[in-house]
Amino acid sequence: MKILDKITTKYRKTKPLSGCRLGFCLHVTKETSVLVMAAKQLGAEIAICSANPLSVQDDIASFLGSEGVKVFAWKGETFKDYKNCMKMVLKFKPHIITDDGAELHVTAYRSNAKNIIGGTEETTSGIKRLKSLESKNLLLYPVIKVNDAKTKHMFDNKYGTGQSTIDGILRSTGIFLAGKHIVICGYGWVGKGLALRAQGMGAIVTVTEVDPFKALEAQMDGFNVSRLSKVAPQGDIFITCTGQTHVIRQEHIKKMKNGAVLSNAGHFDVEIDINYIYSQGGPPITVRPNVESITISGKRIFLLSKGRVVNLIGAEGHPPEIMALSFANQLLSIIYILDNYAEMRNKTYDVPGEIDYNVAKSALESMNIKIDSLTERQIVYHSDWQ
């Protein structure tokens, strides 16, 4: 994660985060530990909880604790534990919150936290929640939408999730993808990456959508486009990535073939109706780690990672090269908030263009890639209306 090394080197002497308390609600993984340690080297005091109760890497949590970070996270937290860990981070009285899904932001709002001067958000789902708060004038502090940076959503959501979700499914099931019919629900950045990777491994891909523009794009990209109710009997593997609730539900599950595999790449475990699945037949049978078999109407359905985000529970999430881009945006946005919060209003903000541009430039440099620049004549030509 050379970009974070570069940022740390640049700011190590001035320590711009000195005296700043940061509250992180992120997946506690090896990649996250690089962001946490970079912020610590720049002077921050840090408390962290997990953005998902099943995604914690306990060895990383232990390491961060040994480095003086206040860690409230362990793998297999109950839902109550998960909520209490967020409350413990807020008791740390952070000045800036960095979140993945807006759970900590929402908890801060509900507890009317007064000490927070700003925040950042990592996910599409989280930004939707924050925009809802903003529309009702309920946002307590300014939040930078890190997910909306070009160097985040285009690379993390498309390329990162595209690979890591397939990785999670393969590690969990050991299934052979070539010739399998994969149904991808949603054709946003995550769906695009998934469709591309599944197709590249020889799968037959069908996309389901509610947005006519995205459906048209999927068709033009060479994928089948259909209604979920129509394709449900044909699919071998179903992957949800919409940010919506109850995408795959009772009427779809009843139509599925024996042995269908259900998985979710969205942030929250609401896209598959797991309450319906668990209410059918006897108790689920764990046939492999993160794979449950449930018998419904005489057919076996396989649910991965309990309907939670499969790339982080069935595998290890994004590779470091991808997370370096996201976390570079996070770290620079935190520094930006600390420098500018007095002039910022309680609303959501895009990542400053200069930060996004420099992250892209640094990423190329870390890959030893050089690109051309405009000549003086081209600059004049570009700005001349004649």
FIDOTOR-217045 format. One line per field, with one value per residue (C-alpha): residue number from 0; residue in three letters; x, y, z. Coordinates in steps of 0.25 Angstrom, whole numbers, padded with zeros to 4 digits, m for minus. Example, Ala and Ser with C-alpha at 12.3 -4.5 7.8 and 13.67 -1.06 7.14 Angstrom:
# FIDOTOR-217045
nr <- [0_1]
rest <- [ALA_SER]
X <- [0049_0055]
Y <- [m0018_m0004]
Z <- [0031_0029]
//
This chain:
# FIDOTOR-217045
nr <- [0_1_2_3_4_5_6_7_8_9_10_11_12_13_14_15_16_17_18_19_20_21_22_23_24_25_26_27_28_29_30_31_32_33_34_35_36_37_38_39_40_41_42_43_44_45_46_47_48_49_50_51_52_53_54_55_56_57_58_59_60_61_62_63_64_65_66_67_68_69_70_71_72_73_74_75_76_77_78_79_80_81_82_83_84_85_86_87_88_89_90_91_92_93_94_95_96_97_98_99_100_101_102_103_104_105_106_107_108_109_110_111_112_113_114_115_116_117_118_119_120_121_122_123_124_125_126_127_128_129_130_131_132_133_134_135_136_137_138_139_140_141_142_143_144_145_146_147_148_149_150_151_152_153_154_155_156_157_158_159_160_161_162_163_164_165_166_167_168_169_170_171_172_173_174_175_176_177_178_179_180_181_182_183_184_185_186_187_188_189_190_191_192_193_194_195_196_197_198_199_200_201_202_203_204_205_206_207_208_209_210_211_212_213_214_215_216_217_218_219_220_221_222_223_224_225_226_227_228_229_230_231_232_233_234_235_236_237_238_239_240_241_242_243_244_245_246_247_248_249_250_251_252_253_254_255_256_257_258_259_260_261_262_263_264_265_266_267_268_269_270_271_272_273_274_275_276_277_278_279_280_281_282_283_284_285_286_287_288_289_290_291_292_293_294_295_296_297_298_299_300_301_302_303_304_305_306_307_308_309_310_311_312_313_314_315_316_317_318_319_320_321_322_323_324_325_326_327_328_329_330_331_332_333_334_335_336_337_338_339_340_341_342_343_344_345_346_347_348_349_350_351_352_353_354_355_356_357_358_359_360_361_362_363_364_365_366_367_368_369_370_371_372_373_374_375_376_377_378_379_380_381_382_383_384_385]
rest <- [MET_LYS_ILE_LEU_ASP_LYS_ILE_THR_THR_LYS_TYR_ARG_LYS_THR_LYS_PRO_LEU_SER_GLY_CYS_ARG_LEU_GLY_PHE_CYS_LEU_HIS_VAL_THR_LYS_GLU_THR_SER_VAL_LEU_VAL_MET_ALA_ALA_LYS_GLN_LEU_GLY_ALA_GLU_ILE_ALA_ILE_CYS_SER_ALA_ASN_PRO_LEU_SER_VAL_GLN_ASP_ASP_ILE_ALA_SER_PHE_LEU_GLY_SER_GLU_GLY_VAL_LYS_VAL_PHE_ALA_TRP_LYS_GLY_GLU_THR_PHE_LYS_ASP_TYR_LYS_ASN_CYS_MET_LYS_MET_VAL_LEU_LYS_PHE_LYS_PRO_HIS_ILE_ILE_THR_ASP_ASP_GLY_ALA_GLU_LEU_HIS_VAL_THR_ALA_TYR_ARG_SER_ASN_ALA_LYS_ASN_ILE_ILE_GLY_GLY_THR_GLU_GLU_THR_THR_SER_GLY_ILE_LYS_ARG_LEU_LYS_SER_LEU_GLU_SER_LYS_ASN_LEU_LEU_LEU_TYR_PRO_VAL_ILE_LYS_VAL_ASN_ASP_ALA_LYS_THR_LYS_HIS_MET_PHE_ASP_ASN_LYS_TYR_GLY_THR_GLY_GLN_SER_THR_ILE_ASP_GLY_ILE_LEU_ARG_SER_THR_GLY_ILE_PHE_LEU_ALA_GLY_LYS_HIS_ILE_VAL_ILE_CYS_GLY_TYR_GLY_TRP_VAL_GLY_LYS_GLY_LEU_ALA_LEU_ARG_ALA_GLN_GLY_MET_GLY_ALA_ILE_VAL_THR_VAL_THR_GLU_VAL_ASP_PRO_PHE_LYS_ALA_LEU_GLU_ALA_GLN_MET_ASP_GLY_PHE_ASN_VAL_SER_ARG_LEU_SER_LYS_VAL_ALA_PRO_GLN_GLY_ASP_ILE_PHE_ILE_THR_CYS_THR_GLY_GLN_THR_HIS_VAL_ILE_ARG_GLN_GLU_HIS_ILE_LYS_LYS_MET_LYS_ASN_GLY_ALA_VAL_LEU_SER_ASN_ALA_GLY_HIS_PHE_ASP_VAL_GLU_ILE_ASP_ILE_ASN_TYR_ILE_TYR_SER_GLN_GLY_GLY_PRO_PRO_ILE_THR_VAL_ARG_PRO_ASN_VAL_GLU_SER_ILE_THR_ILE_SER_GLY_LYS_ARG_ILE_PHE_LEU_LEU_SER_LYS_GLY_ARG_VAL_VAL_ASN_LEU_ILE_GLY_ALA_GLU_GLY_HIS_PRO_PRO_GLU_ILE_MET_ALA_LEU_SER_PHE_ALA_ASN_GLN_LEU_LEU_SER_ILE_ILE_TYR_ILE_LEU_ASP_ASN_TYR_ALA_GLU_MET_ARG_ASN_LYS_THR_TYR_ASP_VAL_PRO_GLY_GLU_ILE_ASP_TYR_ASN_VAL_ALA_LYS_SER_ALA_LEU_GLU_SER_MET_ASN_ILE_LYS_ILE_ASP_SER_LEU_THR_GLU_ARG_GLN_ILE_VAL_TYR_HIS_SER_ASP_TRP_GLN]
X <- [0000_0011_0001_m0001_0014_0016_0005_0011_0025_0020_0013_0021_0029_0017_0008_m0005_m0014_m0007_m0018_m0029_m0037_m0042_m0053_m0053_m0064_m0058_m0055_m0044_m0034_m0019_m0022_m0030_m0018_m0009_m0019_m0020_m0005_m0003_m0013_m0006_0008_0002_m0002_m0016_m0022_m0031_m0042_m0048_m0060_m0064_m0074_m0078_m0079_m0073_m0062_m0052_m0038_m0035_m0020_m0021_m0030_m0019_m0008_m0015_m0018_m0003_0000_m0008_m0021_m0034_m0040_m0055_m0056_m0055_m0060_m0074_m0079_m0094_m0103_m0103_m0088_m0087_m0096_m0089_m0075_m0080_m0085_m0071_m0064_m0074_m0070_m0056_m0061_m0055_m0054_m0055_m0063_m0059_m0070_m0073_m0088_m0092_m0096_m0086_m0091_m0106_m0102_m0095_m0108_m0117_m0108_m0107_m0092_m0086_m0071_m0071_m0066_m0067_m0067_m0064_m0072_m0067_m0079_m0091_m0101_m0095_m0096_m0111_m0114_m0106_m0113_m0126_m0121_m0116_m0130_m0137_m0126_m0122_m0108_m0099_m0086_m0080_m0077_m0068_m0073_m0061_m0069_m0072_m0057_m0054_m0042_m0051_m0064_m0058_m0047_m0051_m0066_m0064_m0050_m0048_m0062_m0063_m0051_m0053_m0067_m0064_m0052_m0062_m0071_m0060_m0054_m0067_m0072_m0061_m0070_m0066_m0071_m0069_m0083_m0091_m0102_m0099_m0110_m0106_m0116_m0112_m0103_m0097_m0081_m0081_m0090_m0082_m0069_m0076_m0082_m0068_m0061_m0071_m0072_m0056_m0057_m0067_m0080_m0093_m0097_m0111_m0113_m0126_m0129_m0140_m0133_m0135_m0122_m0114_m0122_m0119_m0104_m0103_m0110_m0100_m0088_m0092_m0100_m0114_m0124_m0137_m0147_m0142_m0156_m0153_m0138_m0140_m0142_m0130_m0119_m0108_m0102_m0110_m0102_m0109_m0102_m0113_m0113_m0128_m0136_m0143_m0137_m0138_m0150_m0160_m0166_m0152_m0147_m0159_m0155_m0141_m0135_m0129_m0115_m0116_m0106_m0110_m0100_m0099_m0089_m0097_m0092_m0105_m0111_m0125_m0124_m0127_m0140_m0132_m0144_m0152_m0141_m0138_m0153_m0154_m0152_m0142_m0130_m0120_m0108_m0094_m0088_m0075_m0070_m0079_m0089_m0102_m0112_m0127_m0138_m0149_m0161_m0152_m0141_m0127_m0123_m0109_m0108_m0094_m0089_m0103_m0106_m0095_m0085_m0078_m0065_m0061_m0067_m0064_m0051_m0042_m0048_m0041_m0026_m0017_m0015_m0029_m0031_m0019_m0027_m0039_m0031_m0022_m0035_m0040_m0027_m0026_m0040_m0038_m0027_m0035_m0047_m0037_m0032_m0046_m0057_m0059_m0064_m0072_m0087_m0094_m0096_m0089_m0077_m0070_m0055_m0048_m0044_m0029_m0029_m0035_m0026_m0014_m0018_m0019_m0006_0001_m0005_0001_0014_0014_0012_0024_0014_0017_0007_0007_0004_m0002_0007_0006_m0001_m0011_m0014_m0017_m0025_m0033_m0037_m0039_m0054_m0049]
Y <- [0000_0010_0022_0022_0020_0033_0041_0037_0041_0054_0058_0050_0062_0072_0061_0068_0059_0062_0064_0058_0046_0037_0027_0017_0007_m0001_m0016_m0020_m0026_m0025_m0014_m0006_m0007_0000_0012_0012_0011_0023_0032_0028_0032_0045_0048_0043_0035_0024_0015_0005_m0004_m0014_m0010_m0025_m0034_m0046_m0039_m0037_m0043_m0046_m0045_m0031_m0027_m0032_m0025_m0012_m0013_m0016_m0003_0006_0006_0004_m0008_m0012_m0023_m0038_m0049_m0054_m0043_m0044_m0032_m0027_m0027_m0020_m0009_m0008_m0007_0005_0012_0009_0016_0028_0028_0031_0044_0044_0057_0051_0038_0029_0019_0008_0007_0019_0011_0019_0032_0028_0023_0037_0044_0036_0038_0053_0053_0067_0066_0061_0072_0064_0050_0041_0030_0018_0012_0014_0009_0018_0031_0028_0028_0041_0047_0044_0050_0062_0064_0065_0075_0064_0063_0067_0070_0071_0057_0055_0044_0036_0026_0036_0039_0033_0026_0019_0015_0012_0004_m0002_m0005_m0010_m0016_m0019_m0025_m0032_m0040_m0042_m0046_m0057_m0061_m0062_m0071_m0080_m0081_m0084_m0094_m0099_m0098_m0098_m0086_m0089_m0092_m0088_m0078_m0067_m0057_m0043_m0034_m0020_m0013_m0002_m0002_m0014_m0022_m0017_m0023_m0036_m0038_m0035_m0045_m0056_m0055_m0056_m0069_m0075_m0073_m0070_m0056_m0051_m0037_m0033_m0018_m0008_0004_0005_0012_0001_m0010_m0004_m0003_m0017_m0022_m0013_m0019_m0033_m0039_m0045_m0036_m0042_m0041_m0048_m0056_m0061_m0065_m0071_m0085_m0085_m0079_m0087_m0075_m0063_m0050_m0038_m0024_m0014_m0007_m0010_m0019_m0032_m0033_m0049_m0053_m0064_m0064_m0065_m0075_m0085_m0085_m0088_m0101_m0111_m0107_m0092_m0084_m0070_m0060_m0045_m0034_m0022_m0016_m0020_m0034_m0029_m0032_m0047_m0051_m0059_m0059_m0067_m0076_m0079_m0081_m0093_m0108_m0112_m0104_m0100_m0110_m0105_m0113_m0105_m0092_m0081_m0090_m0094_m0104_m0101_m0110_m0102_m0110_m0122_m0114_m0111_m0096_m0092_m0079_m0073_m0065_m0064_m0054_m0044_m0038_m0051_m0045_m0041_m0053_m0064_m0058_m0046_m0034_m0026_m0028_m0017_m0010_m0007_m0002_0007_0016_0016_0018_0029_0037_0034_0039_0051_0055_0053_0063_0072_0072_0076_0088_0093_0088_0103_0107_0094_0092_0080_0074_0063_0067_0061_0058_0070_0068_0071_0059_0050_0054_0053_0039_0034_0040_0034_0020_0021_0025_0013_0004_0011_0015_0029_0036_0047_0062_0073_0081_0096_0096_0086_0094_0106_0098_0092_0106_0113_0114_0116]
Z <- [0000_m0005_m0006_0009_0011_0003_0010_0024_0019_0014_0027_0038_0042_0044_0050_0045_0053_0067_0077_0068_0073_0062_0063_0052_0049_0038_0034_0044_0033_0030_0020_0030_0040_0030_0030_0045_0047_0037_0044_0057_0052_0048_0062_0064_0076_0070_0075_0065_0064_0053_0042_0041_0053_0045_0037_0048_0047_0061_0059_0053_0065_0075_0067_0067_0082_0085_0077_0086_0078_0086_0079_0081_0071_0071_0061_0063_0071_0074_0069_0083_0084_0070_0075_0088_0082_0074_0087_0093_0081_0083_0098_0093_0089_0075_0067_0054_0050_0038_0035_0026_0024_0033_0045_0054_0048_0051_0065_0067_0062_0071_0084_0080_0080_0082_0081_0066_0056_0043_0037_0025_0019_0011_0004_m0005_0005_0016_0007_0004_0019_0021_0009_0016_0029_0021_0014_0028_0033_0043_0040_0052_0045_0031_0024_0012_0003_0000_m0007_m0018_m0021_m0035_m0029_m0019_m0026_m0040_m0034_m0021_m0024_m0038_m0038_m0024_m0021_m0034_m0031_m0016_m0017_m0027_m0017_m0006_m0013_m0018_m0004_0002_m0008_m0017_m0028_m0043_m0050_m0064_m0070_m0058_m0059_m0050_m0047_m0042_m0036_m0039_m0049_m0041_m0040_m0032_m0042_m0053_m0047_m0043_m0057_m0063_m0054_m0055_m0070_m0070_m0063_m0073_m0066_m0073_m0067_m0065_m0059_m0053_m0051_m0047_m0054_m0069_m0072_m0064_m0071_m0084_m0081_m0076_m0089_m0098_m0089_m0095_m0083_m0082_m0076_m0070_m0058_m0046_m0045_m0059_m0058_m0043_m0048_m0057_m0048_m0041_m0033_m0029_m0024_m0019_m0020_m0020_m0006_m0006_0004_0000_m0014_m0014_m0006_m0004_m0018_m0025_m0015_m0017_m0032_m0031_m0035_m0025_m0021_m0024_m0017_m0011_m0007_m0004_m0008_m0002_0011_0019_0021_0016_0001_0003_0011_0021_0031_0021_0018_0032_0035_0025_0029_0040_0045_0035_0033_0032_0021_0020_0027_0023_0015_0020_0014_0016_0010_0004_m0002_m0004_m0010_m0004_m0004_0000_0007_0008_0020_0026_0015_0020_0011_0005_0000_0015_0022_0012_0008_0012_0005_m0005_m0008_m0002_m0016_m0017_m0002_m0003_m0012_m0003_0009_0003_0000_0015_0021_0013_0015_0030_0029_0020_0030_0042_0034_0029_0038_0043_0029_0026_0028_0033_0020_0011_0002_m0009_m0008_m0012_m0027_m0024_m0014_m0024_m0035_m0026_m0022_m0036_m0039_m0027_m0031_m0045_m0039_m0029_m0041_m0049_m0060_m0067_m0075_m0085_m0082_m0091_m0099_m0098_m0112_m0107_m0095_m0103_m0114_m0103_m0097_m0110_m0115_m0129]
//
